[in-house]
Amino acid sequence: MCKNLVTQLIYRVVLCVVSAFACLLSLGIFYIGKNAGNEFSWNFLKYYTNISNYFVLIVSIIVLADTVKRVKAGETEGYNRKLRTFKFMTVVMILVTFLVVIFLLESPLQADYWRNVGNMSYHFLAPLLFILDYVLFEKKRTISVFAPLYSLIIPLIYVAYILILGVCIPDFSYPYFFLDVNEIGYSGVLLWVLGLMGVFVVLGYMLWLWNRFDKIDGKWKFDLKRD
């Protein structure tokens, strides 16, 4: 764990720049006009990958702003003190994005995956940098045992949002096969959602255990008590 606030500041500047670039790419604005008939649309708002990256950018900016304030005030050491639980929830969100894209939606073993700037930014670099920010710079024993369950709230809202869009918009194109009620039905969607919620909970509690793995009396131990 790194307590040096200047190191955290430099890292978070890089994180915010990469995350902002990833969010801009997700809007598709750089591709407009390159192909005939290619016009701006609001389709980017239906992708969980994009939404989770927007959360990453917002949280990163807030944490960076607080780090800048503390460094300017003369502080040299410490840990993040803003949005600790919400940051934890966002880490779980983007970690699932990172893993689902790699194992279900994309083919990272193919060279084309690594040539795509979008894949590299909002599927790989921005998520990885944000996850590492949590691993490297968050204070230990600060997260509630219920935080992994709170991490289900935003994904469930997202699922409800997509299903409502599917009902309200004729010929709606579902963003992911596991949410496409036209192909797998509501029962199929329910099974996939339950499975993914299980993934969220497992990853959340693994991250929670990491937050409890601390150096106590010179030895690394699991301390299940919260400071």
Helices and strands as residue ranges (DSSP letters): H 5-26, G 43-46, H 48-72, H 84-100, I 101-105, H 111-115, H 117-118, I 119-125, H 126-137, H 147-150, H 153-168, G 177-179, H 181-212, E 213-216, E 219-222
